[in-house]
């Protein structure tokens, strides 16, 4: 456990309310915050062309992937005034992963990873919207995580993917053309915008990604709204 109390100064990013376990702060207020996890500093081989960044006050969050032969390993790091306070590979499995989107608010960092089947390092939280990658392998889907901003420890996580008629996992990915596919809403919830392939939305799968016939359209959009613990509030397919 962390013995030293870290001082965290965060900008409020689109938040009008906080949960009881969050510290309400603004750009003029320093808040005392003790992370639940010990920060880890790993040696990261950075690939600047792949990186996504989000600045919050004096903290800069950076996510990307390292290409190791035919494998991609996703990493995230946090800098405070140019000094690394934690850095971590979130995936060192044989399957590909990378950071698709990153945003922070309050004491939380939200990261959307892209991953393929067979990943053994990404794990869903108990009661997650989708508890695993599924079957079939190969298709890229989203691994959405809520991370403790000052340590890099995962607080909650869920998989988000589509399904083929045979039940195998199909592609869903954070919108590449959108400069910020993740947004924190005024009520503290999280919205992710994604591009999807065909999804078998026939009621035989639990859970389906949405109730609409538009889920059966390849190349359409999917918008999901999540609580801060990453339980799904609503998911809608768009043509």
Buried (B, 14 or more C-beta within 10 A) or exposed (E): EEEEEBEBBBBBBEBEEBEEEBEBBEEEEEBEBEBEBEBEEEEBEBBEEBBBEBEBBEBBBBBBBBEEEEBBBBBBBBBBEEEBBBBBBBBBBEBBBBBBBBBBBBBBBBBBBBBBBEBEBBBBBEEBBBBBBBEBEEBBBBBBBBBBBBBBBBBBBBBBBBBBEEEBBBBBBBBEEBEEBBBBBEEBBBBBBBBBBBBBBEEEBEEBBBEBEBBBBEEBBBBBBBBBEBEBEEBBBBE
